[in-house]
Amino acid sequence: MRYYYLIIIGILFSCSPSPTSETNEANLAENQYKSITLDLEGIKKRGKLRALTTYSGTSYFLYKGKAMGFEYELLERLCKKLDVGLEMVIAQDENELIEMLDRGEGDLIAYGYTILNERKNKINFTEPLYLANQVLVQRKPANWRRMKLHQIKEQMITDPIQLIDDTVSVKKNSSYAARLENLNQELGGNIVIDTIAGTLTTEEIIKKVADGELKYTVVDQNIGYINASFYPILDVSTKISFSQQIAWGVRKSSPELLAEVNEWIRDFTKTVDYHVIYNKYYKNKRRYKARVKSEFYSISDNKISPYDDLIKKYAEEIGWDWRLVASIAYQESQFKPQSESWAGAQGLMQIMPATAEALNIVDPSDPNESLRGGSAYLQEVWGKHEDITDSIQRIKFTLASYNCGYAHLKDAQRIAKRKNLSPNIWDDNVELAILDLASPEYYNSKGIRYGYVRGTEPYNYVRQIFDRYDHYKTFIKR
């Protein structure tokens, strides 16, 4: 698991509020969460927005080698609006999200957070992304398929008052626990609140109810609806709350970020694109079932593709992280062995015919041959960049060469020297110079030997592979 750290400026105050002073408690809580002062300008200067979230089958996950999720897709669009990159930071425990935000490990909480007054003392909420009721998740009777609807209902909880003296399992400090506490006050009874680990995903908790390990839990209606489509034994029809606002959160010391995100949310939630994304993760039962059943779904398994074993084998031979090689294969073919480009490149690793012949690849569509040859070619190109001393930069030069050819990389290094950029650093140096090779001013200039190249291809190629590699490292154990 990767963790990201930012130097914390200022002092975190340890507060011991007086139990008799609600005002002091609120003021102390607010002061505690003002220790980080990084705002929108600093985020743009850094070039990346760091989004805090948790593992979830709706918010952020990996499926067939691709990063997906409601929050993730929204964040991609927000970052495009802000003109920054995106870095996903995973909290192992949902209860740590606010503390991680406070410590500067992320810039905003991108998670389906219910707006609660208690949380408002610690963070500022964005405009709501949607509204949701909380619902009770419970099992139907074992023989429910042979029963009439009214018979099923007779054996189930249909009104929250029926939960008095019964036990409901929810995460500690969650909005669900807060709602159950309020119900106890409203109903004048005692619902036993069984608090469970914040390290469990909502999907894992729902599965425990489906498997009979837990009797009841509470979730937001949209999450309950999509999960119940996979577990027909579950009922999510009993509401235990009015509509509640679901939003993201930012530090109180980030008003500029809050204003920018709010403006974007107000505009984006009115678009067709937003509703397509929402329906994709919260209403499309067919897609959800396909994901949950797949062995290449990060919530349920530690696999990226059907070719993981082969990728591991050949990655080990060249000393590379197999997840990086997997990211290359996805970039090249989306793990489709029969894939062929307009230029004639074929197979998982999209190897050109002349290169395939040199690498003794007889059948480019054979995954074993393609991965063997592609890995050997990566090693060959790596050897040509021995002048690059930093290993990460050397990998990036290797990837760019794999994409557009070693000769074009040498031309890009020549341009970098002319522009007083480092010829041995890819990031913000040679990656910028290679963009110039799409311009006649540069590719026709003296000393440039190999002519035109569409520089945006290697530029984006390297970035996209490393972005995907970050996702793979987040979800998949080495």
C-alpha positions in Angstrom: 0.0 0.0 0.0 1.3 3.4 -0.9 1.1 6.4 1.4 1.7 10.0 0.5 3.1 12.5 2.9 3.3 16.3 2.9 5.4 18.3 5.4 3.0 19.6 8.0 3.5 23.3 8.6 2.5 24.6 12.0 1.6 22.7 15.2 -1.2 20.3 15.7 -2.9 21.2 19.0 -4.0 18.4 21.4 -7.5 19.5 22.6 -9.2 18.5 25.8 -12.6 20.2 25.6 -14.6 21.0 28.7 -17.6 18.7 28.7 -19.8 21.6 29.9 -19.0 23.9 27.0 -20.3 23.1 23.6 -19.0 26.4 22.2 -15.4 25.7 23.5 -15.6 22.2 22.0 -16.6 23.5 18.6 -13.9 26.2 18.7 -11.2 23.8 19.7 -12.2 21.3 17.0 -12.2 24.1 14.4 -8.7 25.2 15.5 -7.4 21.7 15.4 -8.3 21.4 11.7 -6.5 24.6 10.6 -3.0 23.4 10.8 -2.5 22.9 7.0 -2.6 26.0 4.9 -2.2 24.6 1.4 -4.9 25.9 -0.9 -5.6 25.9 -4.6 -2.6 28.0 -5.6 -0.2 25.5 -3.9 -2.0 22.5 -5.4 -1.7 24.0 -8.9 2.0 24.8 -8.2 2.5 21.1 -7.2 0.7 20.0 -10.3 -1.5 17.4 -8.7 -4.7 17.2 -6.7 -4.4 14.5 -3.9 -7.8 12.9 -3.3 -8.5 10.9 -0.2 -10.8 8.0 -0.5 -11.3 4.4 0.6 -11.6 1.0 -1.2 -15.1 0.7 -2.6 -16.9 -1.1 -5.3 -18.6 2.2 -6.3 -16.1 5.0 -5.4 -12.7 3.7 -6.6 -11.5 0.3 -7.7 -9.6 -1.6 -10.4 -11.5 -3.7 -13.0 -9.8 -5.6 -15.8 -6.7 -3.4 -15.5 -8.6 -0.1 -15.6 -9.1 2.3 -12.7 -12.8 3.0 -12.2 -15.4 4.4 -9.8 -18.0 7.1 -9.3 -15.6 9.4 -7.3 -12.7 8.5 -9.6 -14.4 9.5 -12.8 -15.7 12.7 -11.3 -12.2 13.5 -10.0 -10.8 13.0 -13.5 -13.1 15.7 -14.8 -12.5 18.0 -11.9 -8.7 17.8 -12.4 -9.2 18.5 -16.1 -11.1 21.7 -15.1 -8.3 22.6 -12.6 -5.6 21.7 -15.1 -3.8 19.5 -12.6 -2.9 15.8 -12.4 -4.7 13.4 -10.0 -3.2 11.3 -7.2 -5.5 8.9 -5.3 -4.6 8.4 -1.7 -6.2 5.4 0.0 -7.3 5.4 3.7 -7.1 1.9 5.1 -9.7 2.9 7.7 -12.7 5.1 6.8 -12.4 6.7 10.3 -9.0 8.2 9.4 -10.1 10.2 6.4 -10.5 13.5 8.3 -7.3 13.0 10.2 -5.4 12.3 7.0 -6.8 15.4 5.4 -5.7 17.4 8.5 -2.2 15.9 8.2 -1.9 17.1 4.6 -1.9 13.6 3.1 -4.7 14.7 0.8 -6.3 17.9 -0.4 -10.0 16.8 -0.3 -12.0 13.8 0.8 -13.6 12.3 -2.3 -15.9 9.8 -0.7 -19.7 9.6 -0.3 -19.7 11.6 3.0 -23.0 12.5 4.6 -23.1 16.1 5.7 -23.4 16.1 9.5 -23.1 19.0 11.9 -20.4 17.2 13.9 -18.3 16.9 10.8 -18.8 20.5 9.9 -16.7 21.5 13.0 -13.8 19.7 11.4 -14.1 20.2 7.6 -16.0 22.2 5.0 -18.4 20.3 2.9 -18.7 20.9 -0.8 -22.0 21.4 -2.6 -24.0 18.1 -2.5 -23.3 15.6 -5.2 -26.6 13.8 -4.6 -29.2 13.1 -2.0 -29.7 9.7 -0.4 -31.9 8.0 2.2 -30.3 5.5 4.6 -31.9 2.1 4.4 -31.7 -1.1 6.5 -30.0 -4.0 4.9 -31.5 -7.3 6.0 -31.9 -10.9 4.8 -35.2 -12.2 3.5 -36.5 -15.5 4.9 -34.6 -18.5 3.7 -37.5 -19.8 1.7 -38.6 -16.3 0.4 -38.8 -17.4 -3.2 -41.7 -19.7 -2.3 -43.5 -17.1 -0.3 -46.0 -14.4 -1.2 -44.9 -10.8 -0.7 -47.1 -10.1 2.3 -45.7 -13.3 3.9 -42.1 -12.1 3.4 -42.9 -8.7 4.9 -44.5 -10.3 8.0 -41.1 -11.8 8.9 -39.0 -8.7 8.2 -38.4 -5.2 9.7 -40.6 -2.7 7.9 -40.5 0.1 10.4 -37.5 1.3 12.4 -39.4 1.0 15.7 -39.2 -2.8 15.3 -35.4 -2.5 15.8 -35.8 -1.6 19.5 -33.8 -4.1 21.6 -32.3 -5.5 18.4 -28.7 -5.1 17.1 -27.5 -3.3 14.0 -23.9 -3.4 12.9 -22.3 -0.3 11.4 -18.9 1.4 11.3 -18.0 3.6 14.3 -18.2 7.3 13.6 -20.1 6.7 10.4 -23.2 8.7 9.4 -25.1 5.4 9.9 -24.0 5.1 13.5 -25.1 8.8 14.0 -28.5 8.0 12.5 -29.1 5.0 14.8 -28.2 7.1 17.8 -30.7 9.7 16.7 -33.3 7.0 16.2 -32.8 5.9 19.8 -33.7 9.4 20.9 -36.7 9.6 18.5 -38.1 6.2 19.3 -37.6 6.3 23.0 -36.0 2.9 22.9 -32.6 1.2 22.6 -31.3 -0.1 19.3 -28.0 -1.8 20.1 -25.3 -0.3 17.9 -22.6 -2.9 17.1 -19.6 -0.9 15.9 -17.4 -2.7 13.4 -13.9 -2.0 12.0 -13.6 1.0 9.7 -11.2 -1.1 7.6 -14.0 -3.1 6.2 -15.5 -1.8 2.9 -19.2 -1.2 2.7 -19.5 -4.1 0.2 -17.7 -6.4 2.7 -20.2 -5.5 5.4 -23.2 -6.0 3.1 -21.8 -9.4 2.1 -21.6 -10.4 5.8 -25.3 -9.7 6.1 -26.0 -11.7 2.9 -23.9 -14.6 4.3 -25.7 -14.4 7.7 -22.6 -13.3 9.7 -24.4 -10.0 10.6 -28.1 -9.6 11.2 -28.5 -6.0 10.0 -26.5 -3.0 8.7 -27.3 0.4 7.3 -26.2 2.0 4.0 -27.2 4.7 1.6 -30.1 3.7 -0.6 -28.1 3.9 -3.9 -25.4 1.6 -2.5 -27.9 -0.8 -1.1 -29.9 -0.9 -4.3 -26.9 -1.9 -6.5 -25.5 -4.4 -4.0 -28.9 -6.1 -3.5 -29.0 -6.7 -7.3 -26.2 -9.1 -6.7 -27.5 -10.6 -3.5 -31.2 -11.3 -4.1 -31.5 -12.6 -0.5 -31.1 -9.0 0.7 -33.9 -6.5 1.2 -33.1 -2.7 1.3 -36.6 -1.3 1.1 -36.9 -0.1 4.7 -35.9 3.5 5.0 -34.5 4.8 8.4 -33.8 8.4 7.5 -35.1 11.3 5.5 -33.1 12.4 2.4 -29.5 13.4 3.4 -26.9 15.4 1.5 -23.9 13.5 0.2 -20.8 15.6 -0.5 -17.0 15.8 -0.5 -14.9 17.6 2.1 -12.0 20.0 2.2 -9.9 21.6 5.0 -11.3 24.8 6.5 -8.0 26.4 5.5 -8.7 25.8 1.8 -11.4 28.3 0.9 -10.2 28.8 -2.7 -10.2 25.1 -3.4 -13.7 24.9 -1.9 -15.0 27.7 -4.1 -13.5 26.2 -7.2 -14.9 22.7 -6.5 -18.3 24.1 -5.6 -18.5 26.0 -8.9 -17.5 22.8 -10.8 -20.1 20.7 -8.9 -22.9 23.1 -9.5 -22.2 23.1 -13.3 -21.3 19.4 -13.7 -24.2 17.9 -11.8 -26.5 19.5 -14.4 -24.8 17.7 -17.3 -25.7 14.5 -19.1 -22.2 13.2 -18.4 -22.8 13.4 -14.6 -26.0 11.4 -14.9 -24.4 8.8 -17.1 -21.6 8.3 -14.5 -24.1 8.1 -11.6 -26.3 5.5 -13.4 -23.2 3.5 -14.4 -22.2 2.9 -10.8 -25.5 3.1 -8.8 -28.2 1.9 -11.2 -26.7 -0.4 -13.8 -27.3 -3.8 -12.3 -25.8 -5.8 -15.2 -22.5 -4.0 -15.1 -22.3 -4.3 -11.4 -22.9 -8.1 -11.5 -20.3 -8.5 -14.2 -17.7 -6.7 -12.0 -18.5 -8.6 -8.8 -18.3 -11.9 -10.6 -15.0 -11.1 -12.4 -11.8 -12.5 -11.0 -10.1 -9.3 -12.3 -12.0 -7.0 -9.8 -9.6 -5.5 -7.2 -12.2 -5.5 -4.4 -12.4 -9.3 -4.6 -9.1 -10.5 -6.0 -5.4 -9.6 -6.4 -5.4 -9.9 -10.2 -5.0 -7.5 -13.1 -5.4 -9.6 -16.2 -5.6 -13.2 -17.5 -1.9 -12.9 -18.3 -0.6 -12.0 -14.8 1.5 -15.2 -14.5 3.2 -14.6 -17.9 3.8 -11.0 -17.1 5.4 -11.8 -13.8 7.6 -14.4 -15.4 9.1 -12.1 -18.1 9.1 -9.0 -15.8 11.2 -10.9 -13.3 13.7 -11.8 -16.1 14.3 -8.2 -16.9 14.1 -7.0 -13.2 11.1 -4.8 -13.6 8.0 -4.6 -11.4 5.4 -6.8 -13.1 2.7 -4.3 -12.4 4.6 -1.8 -14.5 4.9 -4.3 -17.4 1.2 -5.0 -16.9 0.5 -1.2 -17.3 2.5 -1.2 -20.6 0.5 -4.2 -21.9 -2.8 -2.5 -21.0 -1.6 0.7 -22.7 -0.7 -1.2 -25.8 -3.6 -3.5 -26.2 -6.0 -3.4 -23.3 -5.0 -7.0 -22.8 -6.4 -8.1 -26.1 -4.0 -10.6 -27.8 -5.6 -10.2 -31.3 -5.2 -6.4 -31.2 -3.6 -4.8 -34.3 -2.9 -1.1 -34.8 -3.3 1.0 -37.9 0.5 0.8 -38.3 0.6 -3.0 -38.2 1.8 -3.5 -34.6 0.3 -6.7 -33.1 -0.4 -8.6 -29.9 -0.5 -7.8 -26.3 2.7 -5.7 -26.5 1.9 -4.2 -30.0 5.2 -5.2 -31.6 5.9 -4.1 -35.2 6.5 -6.9 -37.8 10.2 -6.1 -38.3 10.9 -6.0 -34.6 8.9 -9.2 -34.1 11.1 -10.9 -36.7 14.2 -9.7 -35.0 12.9 -11.1 -31.7 11.9 -14.4 -33.2 8.2 -13.9 -32.6 6.4 -16.3 -34.9 2.8 -15.6 -33.8 2.4 -12.0 -32.4 -1.1 -12.9 -31.2 0.3 -15.5 -28.8 0.4 -13.9 -25.4 3.5 -15.9 -24.4 5.5 -14.9 -27.4 4.3 -11.3 -27.3 5.2 -10.8 -23.7 8.5 -12.6 -24.1 9.5 -10.5 -27.1 8.1 -7.2 -25.6 10.0 -7.7 -22.4 13.2 -8.5 -24.3 12.8 -5.4 -26.4 12.3 -3.3 -23.2 15.5 -4.7 -21.9 17.3 -4.0 -25.1 16.1 -0.3 -25.2 16.9 0.0 -21.5 20.5 -0.9 -22.3 20.8 1.9 -24.9 20.0 4.5 -22.2 23.0 3.7 -19.9 23.8 7.5 -19.8 20.6 8.0 -17.7 21.7 7.4 -14.1 18.3 7.8 -12.3 16.4 4.5 -12.6 12.9 6.0 -12.8 14.0 8.5 -15.5 15.7 5.7 -17.4 12.5 3.7 -17.3 10.7 6.7 -18.8 13.2 7.1 -21.6 12.9 3.4 -22.2 9.1 3.6 -22.5 9.3 6.7 -24.8 11.7 4.8 -27.0 9.4 1.8 -27.0 6.6 4.0 -28.2 8.3 6.2 -30.9 11.8 4.8 -31.4 15.2 5.3 -29.8 16.4 7.6 -32.7 13.6 10.1 -32.1 14.6 10.2 -28.4 18.1 11.1 -29.4 16.8 14.0 -31.5 14.6 15.1 -28.5 17.7 15.1 -26.3 19.5 17.3 -28.9 16.6 19.8 -28.8 16.6 19.7 -25.0 20.3 20.8 -25.0 19.5 23.7 -27.3 16.7 24.9 -25.0 19.0 24.6 -21.9 16.9 21.7 -20.6 18.5 18.5 -19.2 19.0 15.9 -21.9 19.1 13.2 -19.2 15.8 14.0 -17.4 12.5 13.1 -18.9 10.1 14.9 -16.6 9.7 18.5 -17.7 12.8 18.4 -19.8 13.0 15.8 -22.7 9.3 15.2 -22.5 8.8 18.9 -23.5 11.5 18.8 -26.1 9.9 15.8 -27.9 6.7 17.8 -28.3 8.8 20.1 -30.6 9.5 17.3 -33.0 6.0 17.8 -34.4 7.0 21.3 -35.6 8.9 21.9 -38.9 10.9 24.6 -37.1 12.5 21.8 -35.1 12.4 18.6 -37.1 13.8 20.3 -40.2 16.5 22.1 -38.2 20.2 21.4 -38.3 21.4 18.4 -36.4 18.0 16.7 -36.2 18.5 13.4 -38.0 15.3 11.5 -37.9 12.6 14.1 -38.7 9.0 14.4 -37.7 7.4 12.5 -34.8 4.0 13.2 -33.2 5.4 14.1 -29.9 2.2 14.1 -28.0 2.1 10.3 -28.3 5.3 9.4 -26.3 4.5 12.4 -24.0 1.1 11.0 -23.1 2.2 7.4 -23.3 4.8 7.7 -20.5 2.4 9.7 -18.3 -0.5 7.3 -18.8 1.5 4.2 -18.1 2.9 5.7 -14.8 -0.5 6.9 -13.7 -1.9 3.5 -14.3 1.1 1.9 -12.6 0.2 4.1 -9.5 -3.3 2.6 -9.5 -1.9 -0.9 -9.8 0.5 -0.4 -6.9 -2.4 0.9 -4.8 -4.6 -2.1 -5.4 -2.4 -5.0 -6.3 0.2 -6.7 -4.1 3.6 -7.3 -5.6 
